[in-house]
Amino acid sequence: MGTQNPSAPPRAQSAPADNPARSRHHTGGVIHENTRHTTRFVVIGNHLTQHKELSLLAIGLGCHIQSLPTGTPADIKSLASRFKEGTTRIAAALRELETHGYLRRERVRTATGRIITRTISCNQPGHRREPADTGCPTPPRTAHRTEPRPRKALPAVPQPTQAAATALHQQATDLLTGLRRHDPRLLLSATDTAHLAPGVIAWLEREVTPTTVRHALTTDLPDDPLRRPAALLAHRLTAQLPPPPPYRTPAGPPPPPRHRLRNCDGCDHAFRAPETETHCGNCRTTDPGRL
């Protein structure tokens, strides 16, 4: 009674809730005919091929990039020449892969000093390890990592006239390099000094003394560390730029004297003339004896 029939079919299993394809009534579905690869293959995780947020184009492009040999170009132009989707769709798919950690693009400087963009494919996002055992390719030894973002440009500063720039350049440079003696946080690089010098010259050109310029740049600085002191100084040079000095007319001959009005002895009309004149201009003209 307790013996089971080994040839009897097993009881049907219920389909898991998260896999509706495995149901009692099969209506079709994929059937795999797999042959083991021994050459020219790459292992790709199902977390990429079955990703629920990536588009089909991004999944396909991610698989393609992971299959490429190290050093193969994978920029937008190279991929667009290989596939027919076009640069716009390929660029969007690359951004998807970057968002989800399957791709990283970094700016690096080569041994010759040239800046290039390197594409790094990560087959397991979130599992980045250091060089000896990593899921992401290691940049070649001929390249040196640089900051991913270039340095933000400094704000513009007022520009002086050419004559002032030539005459006051050294005075402005000395003023800027001496700011660190008033506050060590105002230590400026040579590049920052060259950028700020025209702004200082514009102040000096407006008849502002070096002491006044120095005071404007060093007074009421924030207590927090200055992350970009040159940017703060550039802002002050622009925002607090004083107006130009009042215009001075060149010295010339004094204006002619203004005589008082008097009546002409000939026609009794009023006219202005020295006390020695008794007749107006019309009377002197009509009477030749009075010229």
TORKOL-4160 file (C-alpha; in steps of 0.2 Angstrom, whole numbers, padded with zeros to 4 digits, m for minus):
291
<pt num="1" X="0000" Y="0000" Z="0000"/>
<pt num="2" X="0014" Y="0012" Z="0003"/>
<pt num="3" X="0023" Y="0008" Z="m0013"/>
<pt num="4" X="0023" Y="0022" Z="m0026"/>
<pt num="5" X="0023" Y="0019" Z="m0045"/>
<pt num="6" X="0039" Y="0026" Z="m0051"/>
<pt num="7" X="0032" Y="0027" Z="m0069"/>
<pt num="8" X="0018" Y="0038" Z="m0064"/>
<pt num="9" X="0020" Y="0056" Z="m0069"/>
<pt num="10" X="0024" Y="0068" Z="m0055"/>
<pt num="11" X="0010" Y="0081" Z="m0049"/>
<pt num="12" X="0009" Y="0096" Z="m0059"/>
<pt num="13" X="0018" Y="0111" Z="m0051"/>
<pt num="14" X="0010" Y="0128" Z="m0049"/>
<pt num="15" X="0018" Y="0142" Z="m0059"/>
<pt num="16" X="0028" Y="0155" Z="m0048"/>
<pt num="17" X="0019" Y="0171" Z="m0046"/>
<pt num="18" X="0033" Y="0181" Z="m0054"/>
<pt num="19" X="0035" Y="0169" Z="m0069"/>
<pt num="20" X="0018" Y="0168" Z="m0078"/>
<pt num="21" X="0026" Y="0160" Z="m0093"/>
<pt num="22" X="0027" Y="0144" Z="m0083"/>
<pt num="23" X="0008" Y="0140" Z="m0082"/>
<pt num="24" X="m0002" Y="0124" Z="m0084"/>
<pt num="25" X="m0007" Y="0129" Z="m0101"/>
<pt num="26" X="0008" Y="0133" Z="m0112"/>
<pt num="27" X="0003" Y="0144" Z="m0126"/>
<pt num="28" X="0021" Y="0145" Z="m0134"/>
<pt num="29" X="0037" Y="0154" Z="m0129"/>
<pt num="30" X="0055" Y="0154" Z="m0132"/>
<pt num="31" X="0064" Y="0137" Z="m0133"/>
<pt num="32" X="0083" Y="0137" Z="m0132"/>
<pt num="33" X="0094" Y="0126" Z="m0142"/>
<pt num="34" X="0111" Y="0130" Z="m0134"/>
<pt num="35" X="0128" Y="0125" Z="m0140"/>
<pt num="36" X="0143" Y="0129" Z="m0129"/>
<pt num="37" X="0154" Y="0142" Z="m0136"/>
<pt num="38" X="0173" Y="0139" Z="m0136"/>
<pt num="39" X="0179" Y="0154" Z="m0145"/>
<pt num="40" X="0173" Y="0172" Z="m0149"/>
<pt num="41" X="0160" Y="0174" Z="m0135"/>
<pt num="42" X="0157" Y="0186" Z="m0120"/>
<pt num="43" X="0148" Y="0183" Z="m0104"/>
<pt num="44" X="0134" Y="0196" Z="m0101"/>
<pt num="45" X="0123" Y="0197" Z="m0086"/>
<pt num="46" X="0105" Y="0195" Z="m0086"/>
<pt num="47" X="0104" Y="0211" Z="m0076"/>
<pt num="48" X="0108" Y="0220" Z="m0092"/>
<pt num="49" X="0099" Y="0209" Z="m0105"/>
<pt num="50" X="0083" Y="0209" Z="m0095"/>
<pt num="51" X="0084" Y="0227" Z="m0087"/>
<pt num="52" X="0067" Y="0234" Z="m0084"/>
<pt num="53" X="0072" Y="0252" Z="m0087"/>
<pt num="54" X="0084" Y="0252" Z="m0101"/>
<pt num="55" X="0077" Y="0253" Z="m0119"/>
<pt num="56" X="0080" Y="0239" Z="m0131"/>
<pt num="57" X="0092" Y="0250" Z="m0140"/>
<pt num="58" X="0102" Y="0254" Z="m0125"/>
<pt num="59" X="0102" Y="0235" Z="m0120"/>
<pt num="60" X="0108" Y="0230" Z="m0137"/>
<pt num="61" X="0121" Y="0244" Z="m0137"/>
<pt num="62" X="0127" Y="0239" Z="m0120"/>
<pt num="63" X="0130" Y="0221" Z="m0125"/>
<pt num="64" X="0139" Y="0226" Z="m0141"/>
<pt num="65" X="0151" Y="0237" Z="m0131"/>
<pt num="66" X="0154" Y="0224" Z="m0119"/>
<pt num="67" X="0159" Y="0212" Z="m0133"/>
<pt num="68" X="0172" Y="0224" Z="m0141"/>
<pt num="69" X="0190" Y="0221" Z="m0138"/>
<pt num="70" X="0199" Y="0233" Z="m0127"/>
<pt num="71" X="0205" Y="0249" Z="m0137"/>
<pt num="72" X="0191" Y="0248" Z="m0150"/>
<pt num="73" X="0183" Y="0265" Z="m0153"/>
<pt num="74" X="0166" Y="0267" Z="m0145"/>
<pt num="75" X="0162" Y="0285" Z="m0147"/>
<pt num="76" X="0146" Y="0291" Z="m0155"/>
<pt num="77" X="0153" Y="0294" Z="m0172"/>
<pt num="78" X="0161" Y="0276" Z="m0173"/>
<pt num="79" X="0145" Y="0268" Z="m0167"/>
<pt num="80" X="0134" Y="0278" Z="m0179"/>
<pt num="81" X="0146" Y="0272" Z="m0194"/>
<pt num="82" X="0143" Y="0254" Z="m0188"/>
<pt num="83" X="0124" Y="0254" Z="m0185"/>
<pt num="84" X="0110" Y="0263" Z="m0194"/>
<pt num="85" X="0101" Y="0270" Z="m0179"/>
<pt num="86" X="0110" Y="0287" Z="m0181"/>
<pt num="87" X="0119" Y="0298" Z="m0169"/>
<pt num="88" X="0104" Y="0305" Z="m0160"/>
<pt num="89" X="0097" Y="0288" Z="m0155"/>
<pt num="90" X="0115" Y="0281" Z="m0151"/>
<pt num="91" X="0119" Y="0296" Z="m0140"/>
<pt num="92" X="0103" Y="0294" Z="m0130"/>
<pt num="93" X="0106" Y="0275" Z="m0128"/>
<pt num="94" X="0124" Y="0279" Z="m0122"/>
<pt num="95" X="0116" Y="0292" Z="m0109"/>
<pt num="96" X="0105" Y="0278" Z="m0103"/>
<pt num="97" X="0119" Y="0266" Z="m0100"/>
<pt num="98" X="0129" Y="0280" Z="m0091"/>
<pt num="99" X="0114" Y="0283" Z="m0080"/>
<pt num="100" X="0113" Y="0265" Z="m0074"/>
<pt num="101" X="0131" Y="0263" Z="m0072"/>
<pt num="102" X="0135" Y="0252" Z="m0087"/>
<pt num="103" X="0146" Y="0265" Z="m0095"/>
<pt num="104" X="0158" Y="0279" Z="m0090"/>
<pt num="105" X="0166" Y="0292" Z="m0100"/>
<pt num="106" X="0182" Y="0301" Z="m0094"/>
<pt num="107" X="0193" Y="0314" Z="m0100"/>
<pt num="108" X="0212" Y="0309" Z="m0099"/>
<pt num="109" X="0228" Y="0316" Z="m0105"/>
<pt num="110" X="0240" Y="0306" Z="m0115"/>
<pt num="111" X="0259" Y="0305" Z="m0113"/>
<pt num="112" X="0260" Y="0318" Z="m0127"/>
<pt num="113" X="0248" Y="0330" Z="m0118"/>
<pt num="114" X="0233" Y="0327" Z="m0129"/>
<pt num="115" X="0216" Y="0327" Z="m0120"/>
<pt num="116" X="0205" Y="0312" Z="m0126"/>
<pt num="117" X="0189" Y="0305" Z="m0120"/>
<pt num="118" X="0190" Y="0287" Z="m0114"/>
<pt num="119" X="0174" Y="0275" Z="m0114"/>
<pt num="120" X="0174" Y="0263" Z="m0100"/>
<pt num="121" X="0162" Y="0248" Z="m0100"/>
<pt num="122" X="0156" Y="0241" Z="m0084"/>
<pt num="123" X="0149" Y="0224" Z="m0084"/>
<pt num="124" X="0143" Y="0224" Z="m0066"/>
<pt num="125" X="0138" Y="0242" Z="m0060"/>
<pt num="126" X="0142" Y="0245" Z="m0042"/>
<pt num="127" X="0155" Y="0232" Z="m0041"/>
<pt num="128" X="0170" Y="0242" Z="m0047"/>
<pt num="129" X="0186" Y="0236" Z="m0040"/>
<pt num="130" X="0204" Y="0242" Z="m0041"/>
<pt num="131" X="0216" Y="0238" Z="m0055"/>
<pt num="132" X="0221" Y="0220" Z="m0052"/>
<pt num="133" X="0204" Y="0213" Z="m0052"/>
<pt num="134" X="0191" Y="0224" Z="m0059"/>
<pt num="135" X="0175" Y="0223" Z="m0069"/>
<pt num="136" X="0180" Y="0239" Z="m0079"/>
<pt num="137" X="0194" Y="0241" Z="m0091"/>
<pt num="138" X="0210" Y="0249" Z="m0084"/>
<pt num="139" X="0216" Y="0264" Z="m0094"/>
<pt num="140" X="0233" Y="0261" Z="m0103"/>
<pt num="141" X="0249" Y="0266" Z="m0094"/>
<pt num="142" X="0253" Y="0279" Z="m0107"/>
<pt num="143" X="0238" Y="0289" Z="m0101"/>
<pt num="144" X="0236" Y="0299" Z="m0085"/>
<pt num="145" X="0219" Y="0302" Z="m0077"/>
<pt num="146" X="0213" Y="0320" Z="m0076"/>
<pt num="147" X="0199" Y="0329" Z="m0068"/>
<pt num="148" X="0182" Y="0324" Z="m0076"/>
<pt num="149" X="0177" Y="0342" Z="m0077"/>
<pt num="150" X="0187" Y="0356" Z="m0084"/>
<pt num="151" X="0190" Y="0371" Z="m0072"/>
<pt num="152" X="0177" Y="0384" Z="m0073"/>
<pt num="153" X="0182" Y="0400" Z="m0081"/>
<pt num="154" X="0184" Y="0415" Z="m0070"/>
<pt num="155" X="0171" Y="0429" Z="m0071"/>
<pt num="156" X="0176" Y="0444" Z="m0083"/>
<pt num="157" X="0184" Y="0459" Z="m0076"/>
<pt num="158" X="0183" Y="0478" Z="m0082"/>
<pt num="159" X="0195" Y="0482" Z="m0096"/>
<pt num="160" X="0206" Y="0498" Z="m0096"/>
<pt num="161" X="0212" Y="0508" Z="m0111"/>
<pt num="162" X="0227" Y="0502" Z="m0120"/>
<pt num="163" X="0238" Y="0516" Z="m0113"/>
<pt num="164" X="0233" Y="0513" Z="m0095"/>
<pt num="165" X="0236" Y="0494" Z="m0097"/>
<pt num="166" X="0254" Y="0497" Z="m0103"/>
<pt num="167" X="0258" Y="0510" Z="m0089"/>
<pt num="168" X="0250" Y="0502" Z="m0074"/>
<pt num="169" X="0252" Y="0484" Z="m0077"/>
<pt num="170" X="0267" Y="0481" Z="m0065"/>
<pt num="171" X="0258" Y="0491" Z="m0051"/>
<pt num="172" X="0242" Y="0481" Z="m0053"/>
<pt num="173" X="0252" Y="0464" Z="m0053"/>
<pt num="174" X="0262" Y="0469" Z="m0037"/>
<pt num="175" X="0245" Y="0474" Z="m0029"/>
<pt num="176" X="0238" Y="0457" Z="m0033"/>
<pt num="177" X="0253" Y="0447" Z="m0027"/>
<pt num="178" X="0254" Y="0457" Z="m0011"/>
<pt num="179" X="0236" Y="0452" Z="m0006"/>
<pt num="180" X="0242" Y="0436" Z="0002"/>
<pt num="181" X="0251" Y="0447" Z="0015"/>
<pt num="182" X="0234" Y="0454" Z="0021"/>
<pt num="183" X="0225" Y="0437" Z="0020"/>
<pt num="184" X="0234" Y="0420" Z="0016"/>
<pt num="185" X="0218" Y="0414" Z="0008"/>
<pt num="186" X="0221" Y="0426" Z="m0006"/>
<pt num="187" X="0236" Y="0417" Z="m0013"/>
<pt num="188" X="0234" Y="0418" Z="m0032"/>
<pt num="189" X="0242" Y="0408" Z="m0046"/>
<pt num="190" X="0251" Y="0417" Z="m0060"/>
<pt num="191" X="0236" Y="0413" Z="m0072"/>
<pt num="192" X="0224" Y="0421" Z="m0059"/>
<pt num="193" X="0235" Y="0436" Z="m0057"/>
<pt num="194" X="0236" Y="0439" Z="m0076"/>
<pt num="195" X="0217" Y="0438" Z="m0077"/>
<pt num="196" X="0213" Y="0450" Z="m0063"/>
<pt num="197" X="0227" Y="0463" Z="m0067"/>
<pt num="198" X="0216" Y="0472" Z="m0081"/>
<pt num="199" X="0202" Y="0474" Z="m0068"/>
<pt num="200" X="0214" Y="0482" Z="m0055"/>
<pt num="201" X="0221" Y="0493" Z="m0069"/>
<pt num="202" X="0204" Y="0499" Z="m0073"/>
<pt num="203" X="0202" Y="0505" Z="m0055"/>
<pt num="204" X="0219" Y="0514" Z="m0055"/>
<pt num="205" X="0215" Y="0522" Z="m0072"/>
<pt num="206" X="0200" Y="0530" Z="m0063"/>
<pt num="207" X="0212" Y="0539" Z="m0051"/>
<pt num="208" X="0209" Y="0527" Z="m0037"/>
<pt num="209" X="0224" Y="0524" Z="m0025"/>
<pt num="210" X="0232" Y="0507" Z="m0023"/>
<pt num="211" X="0227" Y="0507" Z="m0005"/>
<pt num="212" X="0209" Y="0510" Z="m0009"/>
<pt num="213" X="0209" Y="0495" Z="m0022"/>
<pt num="214" X="0217" Y="0484" Z="m0009"/>
<pt num="215" X="0205" Y="0489" Z="0004"/>
<pt num="216" X="0190" Y="0485" Z="m0007"/>
<pt num="217" X="0197" Y="0468" Z="m0011"/>
<pt num="218" X="0202" Y="0462" Z="0007"/>
<pt num="219" X="0188" Y="0470" Z="0018"/>
<pt num="220" X="0173" Y="0460" Z="0024"/>
<pt num="221" X="0179" Y="0443" Z="0017"/>
<pt num="222" X="0168" Y="0428" Z="0022"/>
<pt num="223" X="0175" Y="0418" Z="0037"/>
<pt num="224" X="0173" Y="0401" Z="0027"/>
<pt num="225" X="0187" Y="0394" Z="0017"/>
<pt num="226" X="0188" Y="0403" Z="0000"/>
<pt num="227" X="0186" Y="0389" Z="m0013"/>
<pt num="228" X="0190" Y="0401" Z="m0028"/>
<pt num="229" X="0198" Y="0417" Z="m0021"/>
<pt num="230" X="0201" Y="0423" Z="m0039"/>
<pt num="231" X="0182" Y="0422" Z="m0043"/>
<pt num="232" X="0178" Y="0432" Z="m0028"/>
<pt num="233" X="0191" Y="0446" Z="m0032"/>
<pt num="234" X="0184" Y="0446" Z="m0050"/>
<pt num="235" X="0167" Y="0449" Z="m0044"/>
<pt num="236" X="0172" Y="0463" Z="m0032"/>
<pt num="237" X="0182" Y="0472" Z="m0046"/>
<pt num="238" X="0167" Y="0472" Z="m0057"/>
<pt num="239" X="0153" Y="0475" Z="m0045"/>
<pt num="240" X="0162" Y="0489" Z="m0035"/>
<pt num="241" X="0170" Y="0498" Z="m0050"/>
<pt num="242" X="0170" Y="0517" Z="m0046"/>
<pt num="243" X="0164" Y="0529" Z="m0059"/>
<pt num="244" X="0176" Y="0538" Z="m0070"/>
<pt num="245" X="0183" Y="0555" Z="m0063"/>
<pt num="246" X="0174" Y="0571" Z="m0068"/>
<pt num="247" X="0178" Y="0577" Z="m0086"/>
<pt num="248" X="0191" Y="0592" Z="m0085"/>
<pt num="249" X="0191" Y="0604" Z="m0100"/>
<pt num="250" X="0208" Y="0609" Z="m0105"/>
<pt num="251" X="0214" Y="0627" Z="m0100"/>
<pt num="252" X="0211" Y="0640" Z="m0113"/>
<pt num="253" X="0210" Y="0659" Z="m0115"/>
<pt num="254" X="0198" Y="0668" Z="m0103"/>
<pt num="255" X="0181" Y="0673" Z="m0110"/>
<pt num="256" X="0179" Y="0690" Z="m0117"/>
<pt num="257" X="0172" Y="0703" Z="m0104"/>
<pt num="258" X="0153" Y="0706" Z="m0104"/>
<pt num="259" X="0150" Y="0725" Z="m0105"/>
<pt num="260" X="0135" Y="0733" Z="m0098"/>
<pt num="261" X="0120" Y="0740" Z="m0108"/>
<pt num="262" X="0120" Y="0758" Z="m0113"/>
<pt num="263" X="0110" Y="0769" Z="m0125"/>
<pt num="264" X="0117" Y="0775" Z="m0142"/>
<pt num="265" X="0119" Y="0794" Z="m0143"/>
<pt num="266" X="0114" Y="0793" Z="m0161"/>
<pt num="267" X="0098" Y="0782" Z="m0162"/>
<pt num="268" X="0095" Y="0780" Z="m0143"/>
<pt num="269" X="0095" Y="0761" Z="m0145"/>
<pt num="270" X="0103" Y="0750" Z="m0131"/>
<pt num="271" X="0119" Y="0741" Z="m0135"/>
<pt num="272" X="0134" Y="0734" Z="m0126"/>
<pt num="273" X="0151" Y="0742" Z="m0128"/>
<pt num="274" X="0165" Y="0749" Z="m0118"/>
<pt num="275" X="0163" Y="0766" Z="m0109"/>
<pt num="276" X="0173" Y="0774" Z="m0123"/>
<pt num="277" X="0160" Y="0770" Z="m0136"/>
<pt num="278" X="0145" Y="0783" Z="m0138"/>
<pt num="279" X="0137" Y="0776" Z="m0153"/>
<pt num="280" X="0131" Y="0758" Z="m0158"/>
<pt num="281" X="0138" Y="0748" Z="m0173"/>
<pt num="282" X="0124" Y="0754" Z="m0185"/>
<pt num="283" X="0127" Y="0772" Z="m0181"/>
<pt num="284" X="0146" Y="0770" Z="m0183"/>
<pt num="285" X="0143" Y="0762" Z="m0200"/>
<pt num="286" X="0131" Y="0775" Z="m0207"/>
<pt num="287" X="0142" Y="0789" Z="m0201"/>
<pt num="288" X="0160" Y="0786" Z="m0208"/>
<pt num="289" X="0167" Y="0800" Z="m0197"/>
<pt num="290" X="0164" Y="0789" Z="m0182"/>
<pt num="291" X="0173" Y="0773" Z="m0188"/>
